[in-house]
Structure formats: C-alpha cells, structure tokens
C-alpha cells in the first residue's frame, strides 16, 4: 500500500469524527515501534529474503499494519533499522501472533546477532502525499 493511499484511508476515517473524538484518537494514536538489528554478514542474503517475504505478507493481509520500513546504516549493510506503524496496540499484538511473523522469527533467529527493540511515544507524526 502506498503512502498516498494510507493517508487517504486515514483521512477518510478521521475526517467525519467530531473534534472531541479526533483529539482523543490523537492522544491514543498508532503504535510505533523501532528495531535495531545486526545480521550475521554471512547470512545477510538469506535474512533479506526472509524479512522481505514477511514484510510483504504483513502489508498484504494485515489491515492494522500501516507501515513497515527497513533501512541499513550507510556503509554497514548488515546493521538494519526498522520503523513499524500499527493502527493500535491490538493490531501490533495481532501482527506478532500472525503465522508469517512467527515463521520469520523462527527462520531468522540464528541470523540476528544483535537486537534492540524501542518502544516509542508519539511526539509528532507527519507525512507528505507522493
């Protein structure tokens, strides 16, 4: 799902709500997770295939998964950073229990040499339509 489509869907959900409900929704907001992973360089190709498969499946079948981004640190292709956005806590929990996420965890457990998961508070979320 493209960013433009995601924002259009979000706007269509929020626009009809009275102001009081929008304020309450903003305080609750989406769940944002950040993960910092280091991958065994010798297993990078296998890891890349596994995570791409998992991310594509998540975006395709889970309506509560709003965005999944993965980037590598410049000059360090096995140091990855993930930005994940879920509609709410229930969507995040559902994602973690999904068969494709469980397959990813099992497949990649010996490929990941370091993992740091960061919980976040939403400070300012902005996006531009493409």
LOVEXDO-603696 format. One record per residue: residue in three letters; x, y, z of N, C-alpha, C, O in turn. Coordinates in nm, 3 decimals, padded with zeros to 5 digits. Atoms other than C-alpha are relative to their C-alpha. Layout:
REM residues N
+---------+---------+---------+---------+---------+---------+---------+---------+---------+---------+---------+---------+---------+
! residuo !     n.x !     n.y !     n.z !    ca.x !    ca.y !    ca.z !     c.x !     c.y !     c.z !     o.x !     o.y !     o.z !
+---------+---------+---------+---------+---------+---------+---------+---------+---------+---------+---------+---------+---------+
!     ALA !       X !       Y !       Z !       X !       Y !       Z !       X !       Y !       Z !       X !       Y !       Z !
...
+---------+---------+---------+---------+---------+---------+---------+---------+---------+---------+---------+---------+---------+
***
This chain:
REM residues 130
+---------+---------+---------+---------+---------+---------+---------+---------+---------+---------+---------+---------+---------+
! residuo !     n.x !     n.y !     n.z !    ca.x !    ca.y !    ca.z !     c.x !     c.y !     c.z !     o.x !     o.y !     o.z !
+---------+---------+---------+---------+---------+---------+---------+---------+---------+---------+---------+---------+---------+
!     UNK !  00.085 ! -00.116 !  00.000 !  00.000 !  00.000 !  00.000 !  00.089 !  00.122 !  00.000 !  00.180 !  00.133 !  00.083 !
!     UNK ! -00.080 ! -00.121 !  00.009 !  00.145 !  00.335 ! -00.100 ! -00.035 !  00.097 !  00.111 ! -00.143 !  00.091 !  00.170 !
!     UNK !  00.020 ! -00.100 ! -00.105 !  00.182 !  00.621 !  00.143 ! -00.121 !  00.086 ! -00.030 ! -00.198 !  00.119 !  00.061 !
!     UNK !  00.114 ! -00.083 !  00.037 ! -00.072 !  00.827 ! -00.050 ! -00.130 ! -00.070 !  00.036 ! -00.221 ! -00.009 !  00.091 !
!     UNK !  00.123 !  00.075 ! -00.028 ! -00.334 !  00.553 ! -00.018 ! -00.021 ! -00.012 !  00.151 ! -00.133 !  00.002 !  00.199 !
!     UNK !  00.008 !  00.010 ! -00.144 ! -00.256 !  00.506 !  00.352 ! -00.054 !  00.130 !  00.061 ! -00.141 !  00.127 !  00.148 !
!     UNK !  00.045 ! -00.129 ! -00.053 ! -00.303 !  00.878 !  00.419 ! -00.144 !  00.029 ! -00.038 ! -00.219 !  00.087 !  00.041 !
!     UNK !  00.140 ! -00.020 !  00.042 ! -00.626 !  00.889 !  00.219 ! -00.093 ! -00.082 !  00.088 ! -00.198 ! -00.033 !  00.129 !
!     UNK !  00.082 !  00.085 ! -00.087 ! -00.764 !  00.598 !  00.423 ! -00.008 !  00.061 !  00.139 ! -00.116 !  00.069 !  00.197 !
!     UNK ! -00.001 ! -00.060 ! -00.133 ! -00.657 !  00.761 !  00.749 ! -00.087 !  00.125 !  00.003 ! -00.164 !  00.145 !  00.098 !
!     UNK !  00.079 ! -00.123 !  00.005 ! -00.813 !  01.094 !  00.646 ! -00.149 ! -00.031 ! -00.010 ! -00.231 !  00.037 !  00.051 !
!     UNK !  00.142 !  00.034 !  00.015 ! -01.139 !  00.926 !  00.545 ! -00.059 ! -00.055 !  00.129 ! -00.179 ! -00.044 !  00.153 !
!     UNK !  00.047 !  00.051 ! -00.129 ! -01.161 !  00.762 !  00.886 ! -00.014 !  00.114 !  00.100 ! -00.112 !  00.121 !  00.173 !
!     UNK ! -00.004 ! -00.106 ! -00.100 ! -01.073 !  01.071 !  01.089 ! -00.091 !  00.117 ! -00.036 ! -00.152 !  00.175 !  00.054 !
!     UNK !  00.072 ! -00.120 !  00.042 ! -01.247 !  01.345 !  00.885 ! -00.144 !  00.007 !  00.052 ! -00.186 !  00.114 !  00.097 !
!     UNK !  00.139 ! -00.010 ! -00.044 ! -01.608 !  01.254 !  00.977 ! -00.018 !  00.009 !  00.152 ! -00.128 !  00.037 !  00.198 !
!     UNK !  00.014 !  00.004 ! -00.145 ! -01.535 !  01.235 !  01.352 ! -00.010 !  00.141 !  00.058 !  00.055 !  00.233 !  00.009 !
!     UNK !  00.004 ! -00.130 ! -00.069 ! -01.630 !  01.522 !  01.582 !  00.137 !  00.032 !  00.058 !  00.217 ! -00.058 !  00.084 !
!     UNK ! -00.130 ! -00.046 ! -00.047 ! -01.336 !  01.729 !  01.709 !  00.040 ! -00.070 !  00.129 !  00.156 ! -00.108 !  00.144 !
!     UNK ! -00.034 !  00.062 ! -00.127 ! -01.354 !  01.578 !  02.059 !  00.055 ! -00.141 ! -00.021 !  00.151 ! -00.181 !  00.046 !
!     UNK ! -00.047 !  00.136 !  00.026 ! -01.311 !  01.225 !  01.922 !  00.135 !  00.000 ! -00.069 !  00.218 ! -00.086 ! -00.040 !
!     UNK ! -00.129 ! -00.008 !  00.067 ! -01.023 !  01.327 !  01.696 !  00.110 !  00.027 !  00.103 !  00.216 ! -00.036 !  00.098 !
!     UNK ! -00.099 ! -00.029 ! -00.103 ! -00.838 !  01.474 !  01.994 !  00.029 ! -00.125 !  00.082 !  00.145 ! -00.155 !  00.110 !
!     UNK ! -00.020 !  00.124 ! -00.077 ! -00.894 !  01.152 !  02.190 !  00.078 ! -00.101 ! -00.083 !  00.165 ! -00.170 ! -00.028 !
!     UNK ! -00.073 !  00.092 !  00.085 ! -00.771 !  00.948 !  01.893 !  00.146 !  00.037 ! -00.010 !  00.233 ! -00.050 ! -00.007 !
!     UNK ! -00.139 ! -00.044 !  00.010 ! -00.457 !  01.158 !  01.859 !  00.077 ! -00.037 !  00.125 !  00.193 ! -00.077 !  00.115 !
!     UNK ! -00.068 !  00.034 ! -00.124 ! -00.373 !  01.101 !  02.225 !  00.030 ! -00.149 !  00.003 !  00.135 ! -00.191 !  00.052 !
!     UNK ! -00.019 !  00.144 !  00.003 ! -00.416 !  00.727 !  02.175 !  00.095 ! -00.037 ! -00.114 !  00.197 ! -00.102 ! -00.093 !
!     UNK ! -00.085 !  00.011 !  00.119 ! -00.271 !  00.723 !  01.824 !  00.045 ! -00.139 ! -00.038 !  00.014 ! -00.237 !  00.030 !
!     UNK ! -00.054 !  00.127 !  00.046 ! -00.099 !  00.449 !  01.631 !  00.116 ! -00.044 !  00.088 !  00.174 !  00.037 !  00.161 !
!     UNK ! -00.115 !  00.056 ! -00.071 !  00.164 !  00.223 !  01.782 !  00.119 !  00.002 ! -00.095 !  00.113 ! -00.053 ! -00.205 !
!     UNK ! -00.123 ! -00.008 !  00.079 !  00.513 !  00.296 !  01.651 !  00.108 ! -00.080 !  00.071 !  00.129 ! -00.064 !  00.191 !
!     UNK ! -00.111 !  00.079 ! -00.055 !  00.800 !  00.051 !  01.703 !  00.123 !  00.024 ! -00.087 !  00.113 !  00.040 ! -00.209 !
!     UNK ! -00.128 ! -00.011 !  00.069 !  01.165 !  00.089 !  01.611 !  00.085 ! -00.117 !  00.045 !  00.094 ! -00.147 !  00.164 !
!     UNK ! -00.088 !  00.113 ! -00.033 !  01.402 ! -00.207 !  01.594 !  00.136 !  00.026 ! -00.063 !  00.147 !  00.071 ! -00.177 !
!     UNK ! -00.138 ! -00.009 !  00.047 !  01.779 ! -00.201 !  01.560 !  00.056 ! -00.142 !  00.000 !  00.070 ! -00.203 !  00.106 !
!     UNK ! -00.050 !  00.137 !  00.012 !  01.919 ! -00.531 !  01.430 !  00.135 ! -00.002 ! -00.069 !  00.163 !  00.079 ! -00.158 !
!     UNK ! -00.124 !  00.031 !  00.071 !  02.260 ! -00.656 !  01.333 ! -00.013 ! -00.144 ! -00.047 ! -00.053 ! -00.232 !  00.029 !
!     UNK !  00.014 !  00.130 !  00.063 !  02.267 ! -00.951 !  01.098 !  00.139 ! -00.058 ! -00.026 !  00.231 !  00.014 ! -00.062 !
!     UNK ! -00.125 !  00.069 !  00.034 !  02.544 ! -01.208 !  01.057 !  00.028 !  00.026 ! -00.148 ! -00.052 ! -00.015 ! -00.233 !
!     UNK ! -00.027 ! -00.033 !  00.141 !  02.710 ! -01.082 !  00.735 ! -00.005 ! -00.121 ! -00.093 ! -00.046 ! -00.108 ! -00.208 !
!     UNK !  00.001 !  00.120 !  00.084 !  02.745 ! -01.438 !  00.606 ! -00.142 ! -00.047 ! -00.032 ! -00.162 ! -00.124 ! -00.125 !
!     UNK !  00.138 !  00.043 !  00.020 !  02.366 ! -01.481 !  00.632 ! -00.090 !  00.114 ! -00.049 ! -00.213 !  00.102 ! -00.047 !
!     UNK !  00.077 ! -00.118 !  00.039 !  02.260 ! -01.142 !  00.500 ! -00.097 ! -00.026 ! -00.115 ! -00.210 !  00.022 ! -00.112 !
!     UNK !  00.090 !  00.027 !  00.114 !  02.115 ! -01.270 !  00.172 ! -00.122 ! -00.080 !  00.044 ! -00.234 ! -00.050 !  00.003 !
!     UNK !  00.113 !  00.081 ! -00.049 !  01.902 ! -01.532 !  00.349 ! -00.091 !  00.084 !  00.089 ! -00.213 !  00.072 !  00.081 !
!     UNK !  00.080 ! -00.086 ! -00.086 !  01.791 ! -01.278 !  00.609 ! -00.084 !  00.096 ! -00.084 ! -00.203 !  00.113 ! -00.059 !
!     UNK !  00.069 ! -00.094 !  00.086 !  01.699 ! -01.027 !  00.340 ! -00.122 ! -00.064 ! -00.065 ! -00.229 ! -00.003 ! -00.070 !
!     UNK !  00.112 !  00.070 !  00.063 !  01.481 ! -01.280 !  00.161 ! -00.112 ! -00.027 !  00.100 ! -00.230 ! -00.009 !  00.070 !
!     UNK !  00.100 !  00.032 ! -00.102 !  01.306 ! -01.383 !  00.483 ! -00.077 !  00.123 !  00.046 ! -00.199 !  00.119 !  00.059 !
!     UNK !  00.068 ! -00.119 ! -00.050 !  01.232 ! -01.031 !  00.603 ! -00.084 !  00.065 ! -00.109 ! -00.191 !  00.117 ! -00.080 !
!     UNK !  00.080 ! -00.055 !  00.109 !  01.112 ! -00.913 !  00.262 ! -00.130 ! -00.077 ! -00.016 ! -00.236 ! -00.018 ! -00.035 !
!     UNK !  00.120 !  00.084 !  00.009 !  00.870 ! -01.207 !  00.246 ! -00.097 !  00.034 !  00.114 ! -00.217 !  00.048 !  00.091 !
!     UNK !  00.084 ! -00.029 ! -00.116 !  00.741 ! -01.132 !  00.597 ! -00.064 !  00.138 ! -00.012 ! -00.183 !  00.154 !  00.014 !
!     UNK !  00.054 ! -00.136 !  00.011 !  00.700 ! -00.759 !  00.536 ! -00.107 !  00.009 ! -00.109 ! -00.211 !  00.071 ! -00.088 !
!     UNK !  00.098 ! -00.003 !  00.109 !  00.519 ! -00.808 !  00.204 ! -00.130 ! -00.068 !  00.042 ! -00.239 ! -00.018 !  00.013 !
!     UNK !  00.120 !  00.072 ! -00.046 !  00.280 ! -01.061 !  00.361 ! -00.075 !  00.084 !  00.104 ! -00.198 !  00.092 !  00.100 !
!     UNK !  00.063 ! -00.083 ! -00.102 !  00.214 ! -00.834 !  00.660 ! -00.079 !  00.114 ! -00.062 ! -00.193 !  00.139 ! -00.024 !
!     UNK !  00.067 ! -00.112 !  00.064 !  00.129 ! -00.539 !  00.438 ! -00.121 ! -00.047 ! -00.082 ! -00.221 !  00.024 ! -00.093 !
!     UNK !  00.107 !  00.051 !  00.087 ! -00.088 ! -00.754 !  00.212 ! -00.121 ! -00.048 !  00.079 ! -00.234 ! -00.024 !  00.037 !
!     UNK !  00.112 !  00.066 ! -00.067 ! -00.301 ! -00.936 !  00.472 ! -00.042 !  00.060 !  00.133 ! -00.146 !  00.022 !  00.187 !
!     UNK !  00.033 ! -00.055 ! -00.131 ! -00.299 ! -00.727 !  00.790 ! -00.042 !  00.147 ! -00.013 !  00.042 !  00.235 ! -00.032 !
!     UNK !  00.046 ! -00.139 !  00.014 ! -00.516 ! -00.414 !  00.774 !  00.055 !  00.092 !  00.109 !  00.065 !  00.213 !  00.086 !
!     UNK ! -00.051 ! -00.083 ! -00.108 ! -00.375 ! -00.291 !  01.107 !  00.147 !  00.034 ! -00.011 !  00.198 !  00.116 !  00.066 !
!     UNK ! -00.139 ! -00.036 !  00.025 ! -00.019 ! -00.282 !  00.975 ! -00.001 !  00.115 ! -00.099 ! -00.034 !  00.098 ! -00.216 !
!     UNK !  00.009 ! -00.120 !  00.083 !  00.007 !  00.072 !  00.842 !  00.126 !  00.029 ! -00.079 !  00.119 !  00.078 ! -00.192 !
!     UNK ! -00.126 ! -00.027 !  00.069 !  00.376 !  00.098 !  00.752 !  00.110 ! -00.089 !  00.058 !  00.115 ! -00.113 !  00.179 !
!     UNK ! -00.120 !  00.074 ! -00.039 !  00.691 ! -00.114 !  00.762 !  00.113 !  00.050 ! -00.088 !  00.108 !  00.038 ! -00.210 !
!     UNK ! -00.116 ! -00.049 !  00.074 !  01.022 !  00.040 !  00.662 !  00.125 ! -00.067 !  00.057 !  00.137 ! -00.083 !  00.178 !
!     UNK ! -00.129 !  00.054 ! -00.042 !  01.366 ! -00.120 !  00.674 !  00.109 !  00.074 ! -00.076 !  00.101 !  00.090 ! -00.198 !
!     UNK ! -00.115 ! -00.067 !  00.061 !  01.691 !  00.066 !  00.610 !  00.126 ! -00.057 !  00.062 !  00.124 ! -00.111 !  00.173 !
!     UNK ! -00.129 !  00.039 ! -00.056 !  02.057 ! -00.016 !  00.655 !  00.083 !  00.125 !  00.024 !  00.063 !  00.228 ! -00.040 !
!     UNK ! -00.090 ! -00.111 ! -00.030 !  02.322 !  00.208 !  00.802 !  00.099 !  00.011 ! -00.115 !  00.157 ! -00.089 ! -00.157 !
!     UNK ! -00.089 ! -00.022 !  00.113 !  02.530 !  00.360 !  00.523 !  00.138 ! -00.059 !  00.029 !  00.200 ! -00.030 !  00.132 !
!     UNK ! -00.130 !  00.064 ! -00.014 !  02.846 !  00.153 !  00.474 !  00.000 ! -00.122 !  00.091 !  00.103 ! -00.188 !  00.107 !
!     UNK !  00.013 !  00.115 ! -00.089 !  02.718 ! -00.114 !  00.715 ! -00.129 ! -00.075 ! -00.035 ! -00.226 ! -00.069 !  00.041 !
!     UNK !  00.125 !  00.058 !  00.049 !  02.462 ! -00.317 !  00.520 ! -00.062 ! -00.105 !  00.090 ! -00.179 ! -00.139 !  00.072 !
!     UNK !  00.058 !  00.099 ! -00.091 !  02.416 ! -00.574 !  00.797 ! -00.051 !  00.063 !  00.130 ! -00.095 ! -00.009 !  00.220 !
!     UNK !  00.058 ! -00.074 ! -00.113 !  02.313 ! -00.302 !  01.051 ! -00.131 !  00.060 ! -00.049 ! -00.130 !  00.157 ! -00.125 !
!     UNK !  00.131 ! -00.039 !  00.050 !  01.940 ! -00.259 !  00.995 ! -00.081 !  00.075 !  00.105 ! -00.066 !  00.051 !  00.225 !
!     UNK !  00.094 ! -00.072 ! -00.084 !  01.681 ! -00.022 !  01.137 ! -00.138 ! -00.014 ! -00.062 ! -00.157 !  00.006 ! -00.182 !
!     UNK !  00.137 !  00.021 !  00.044 !  01.309 ! -00.093 !  01.115 ! -00.090 !  00.104 !  00.067 ! -00.077 !  00.130 !  00.187 !
!     UNK !  00.103 ! -00.089 ! -00.050 !  01.026 !  00.157 !  01.156 ! -00.132 ! -00.066 ! -00.033 ! -00.162 ! -00.094 ! -00.149 !
!     UNK !  00.126 !  00.071 !  00.017 !  00.688 ! -00.005 !  01.209 ! -00.113 !  00.084 !  00.058 ! -00.100 !  00.141 !  00.166 !
!     UNK !  00.116 ! -00.073 ! -00.048 !  00.347 !  00.161 !  01.242 ! -00.123 ! -00.090 ! -00.008 ! -00.154 ! -00.148 ! -00.112 !
!     UNK !  00.121 !  00.082 ! -00.012 !  00.035 ! -00.021 !  01.360 ! -00.116 !  00.089 !  00.040 ! -00.096 !  00.189 !  00.110 !
!     UNK !  00.118 ! -00.081 ! -00.027 ! -00.319 !  00.116 !  01.384 ! -00.022 !  00.019 !  00.150 ! -00.064 !  00.127 !  00.194 !
!     UNK !  00.017 ! -00.006 ! -00.145 ! -00.331 !  00.039 !  01.757 !  00.071 ! -00.119 !  00.063 !  00.134 ! -00.199 ! -00.007 !
!     UNK ! -00.069 !  00.107 ! -00.072 ! -00.199 ! -00.198 !  02.023 ! -00.052 ! -00.138 ! -00.043 !  00.026 ! -00.232 ! -00.055 !
!     UNK !  00.057 !  00.128 !  00.042 ! -00.438 ! -00.475 !  01.916 !  00.057 ! -00.044 ! -00.135 !  00.084 ! -00.162 ! -00.156 !
!     UNK ! -00.058 !  00.033 !  00.131 ! -00.305 ! -00.457 !  01.558 !  00.144 ! -00.047 !  00.016 !  00.187 ! -00.141 ! -00.052 !
!     UNK ! -00.139 !  00.042 ! -00.025 !  00.052 ! -00.481 !  01.688 !  00.004 ! -00.142 !  00.057 !  00.082 ! -00.225 !  00.012 !
!     UNK !  00.004 !  00.134 ! -00.061 ! -00.032 ! -00.783 !  01.904 ! -00.042 ! -00.105 ! -00.103 !  00.015 ! -00.215 ! -00.107 !
!     UNK !  00.044 !  00.092 !  00.104 ! -00.216 ! -00.947 !  01.614 !  00.114 ! -00.031 ! -00.097 !  00.131 ! -00.145 ! -00.139 !
!     UNK ! -00.114 !  00.020 !  00.090 !  00.089 ! -00.895 !  01.392 !  00.100 ! -00.097 !  00.061 !  00.148 ! -00.188 ! -00.007 !
!     UNK ! -00.098 !  00.086 ! -00.067 !  00.318 ! -01.060 !  01.647 ! -00.047 ! -00.147 !  00.007 !  00.035 ! -00.238 !  00.016 !
!     UNK !  00.055 !  00.136 ! -00.006 !  00.087 ! -01.364 !  01.656 ! -00.026 ! -00.061 ! -00.137 ! -00.062 ! -00.178 ! -00.148 !
!     UNK !  00.032 !  00.048 !  00.134 !  00.048 ! -01.395 !  01.279 !  00.094 ! -00.113 ! -00.042 !  00.210 ! -00.116 !  00.000 !
!     UNK ! -00.085 !  00.112 !  00.045 !  00.179 ! -01.712 !  01.111 !  00.124 !  00.046 ! -00.076 !  00.232 ! -00.010 ! -00.058 !
!     UNK ! -00.117 ! -00.045 !  00.077 !  00.406 ! -01.518 !  00.874 !  00.104 !  00.066 !  00.089 !  00.223 !  00.054 !  00.062 !
!     UNK ! -00.098 ! -00.059 ! -00.091 !  00.567 ! -01.322 !  01.161 !  00.069 ! -00.110 !  00.080 !  00.190 ! -00.106 !  00.100 !
!     UNK ! -00.060 !  00.111 ! -00.076 !  00.620 ! -01.641 !  01.363 !  00.099 ! -00.078 ! -00.088 !  00.204 ! -00.122 ! -00.040 !
!     UNK ! -00.093 !  00.067 !  00.092 !  00.779 ! -01.803 !  01.055 !  00.128 !  00.081 ! -00.013 !  00.238 !  00.024 ! -00.011 !
!     UNK ! -00.117 ! -00.088 !  00.010 !  01.011 ! -01.502 !  01.018 !  00.088 ! -00.014 !  00.125 !  00.209 ! -00.029 !  00.114 !
!     UNK ! -00.076 !  00.011 ! -00.125 !  01.114 ! -01.523 !  01.385 !  00.077 ! -00.132 !  00.004 !  00.195 ! -00.134 !  00.037 !
!     UNK ! -00.065 !  00.132 ! -00.005 !  01.188 ! -01.895 !  01.361 !  00.111 ! -00.010 ! -00.105 !  00.219 ! -00.062 ! -00.077 !
!     UNK ! -00.096 !  00.009 !  00.110 !  01.369 ! -01.866 !  01.027 !  00.125 !  00.083 !  00.026 !  00.236 !  00.041 ! -00.009 !
!     UNK ! -00.113 ! -00.095 ! -00.012 !  01.591 ! -01.572 !  01.127 !  00.068 !  00.001 !  00.136 !  00.164 !  00.074 !  00.155 !
!     UNK ! -00.052 ! -00.010 ! -00.138 !  01.663 ! -01.640 !  01.496 !  00.151 ! -00.018 !  00.009 !  00.214 !  00.045 !  00.094 !
!     UNK ! -00.145 !  00.020 ! -00.005 !  02.018 ! -01.762 !  01.426 !  00.076 !  00.094 ! -00.094 !  00.199 !  00.090 ! -00.099 !
!     UNK ! -00.063 ! -00.096 !  00.091 !  02.087 ! -01.489 !  01.167 !  00.024 !  00.134 !  00.067 !  00.112 !  00.210 !  00.026 !
!     UNK ! -00.006 ! -00.129 ! -00.069 !  02.039 ! -01.196 !  01.406 !  00.101 ! -00.009 !  00.113 !  00.086 ! -00.090 !  00.205 !
!     UNK ! -00.104 !  00.003 ! -00.104 !  02.347 ! -01.124 !  01.616 ! -00.025 !  00.102 !  00.110 !  00.030 !  00.089 !  00.220 !
!     UNK !  00.033 ! -00.101 ! -00.099 !  02.207 ! -00.820 !  01.799 ! -00.137 !  00.056 ! -00.033 ! -00.170 !  00.081 ! -00.149 !
!     UNK !  00.136 ! -00.052 !  00.020 !  01.854 ! -00.691 !  01.852 ! -00.032 !  00.097 !  00.113 ! -00.015 !  00.065 !  00.231 !
!     UNK !  00.045 ! -00.098 ! -00.097 !  01.729 ! -00.378 !  02.025 ! -00.135 !  00.050 ! -00.046 ! -00.147 !  00.106 ! -00.155 !
!     UNK !  00.134 ! -00.044 !  00.032 !  01.357 ! -00.303 !  02.029 ! -00.032 !  00.124 !  00.083 ! -00.016 !  00.124 !  00.205 !
!     UNK !  00.030 ! -00.126 ! -00.067 !  01.249 !  00.051 !  02.112 ! -00.150 !  00.027 ! -00.003 ! -00.211 !  00.030 ! -00.110 !
!     UNK !  00.138 ! -00.044 ! -00.006 !  00.903 !  00.141 !  02.232 !  00.002 !  00.151 ! -00.007 !  00.098 !  00.215 !  00.038 !
!     UNK !  00.000 ! -00.145 !  00.020 !  00.802 !  00.495 !  02.149 ! -00.129 !  00.062 !  00.051 ! -00.231 ! -00.005 !  00.067 !
!     UNK !  00.118 ! -00.083 ! -00.021 !  00.561 !  00.768 !  02.246 ! -00.010 !  00.088 ! -00.123 !  00.090 !  00.140 ! -00.171 !
!     UNK !  00.018 ! -00.082 !  00.119 !  00.413 !  00.955 !  01.953 !  00.018 !  00.147 !  00.036 ! -00.054 !  00.201 !  00.120 !
!     UNK ! -00.030 ! -00.140 ! -00.024 !  00.558 !  01.304 !  01.951 ! -00.061 !  00.085 ! -00.111 ! -00.144 !  00.172 ! -00.084 !
!     UNK !  00.056 ! -00.069 !  00.116 !  00.481 !  01.433 !  01.601 !  00.008 ! -00.095 ! -00.117 !  00.116 ! -00.141 ! -00.152 !
!     UNK !  00.006 !  00.087 !  00.116 !  00.371 !  01.220 !  01.309 ! -00.049 !  00.082 ! -00.119 ! -00.160 !  00.135 ! -00.117 !
!     UNK !  00.035 ! -00.077 !  00.118 !  00.368 !  01.389 !  00.968 !  00.035 ! -00.082 ! -00.124 !  00.128 ! -00.163 ! -00.121 !
!     UNK ! -00.029 !  00.069 !  00.125 !  00.360 !  01.259 !  00.613 ! -00.040 !  00.091 ! -00.115 ! -00.127 !  00.177 ! -00.102 !
!     UNK !  00.031 ! -00.076 !  00.121 !  00.353 !  01.406 !  00.266 ! -00.054 ! -00.097 ! -00.104 ! -00.001 ! -00.207 ! -00.121 !
!     UNK !  00.052 !  00.082 !  00.108 !  00.141 !  01.267 ! -00.015 !  00.098 !  00.000 ! -00.116 !  00.153 !  00.104 ! -00.152 !
!     UNK ! -00.092 !  00.010 !  00.113 !  00.352 !  01.141 ! -00.300 ! -00.074 !  00.014 ! -00.131 ! -00.012 !  00.008 ! -00.237 !
+---------+---------+---------+---------+---------+---------+---------+---------+---------+---------+---------+---------+---------+
***
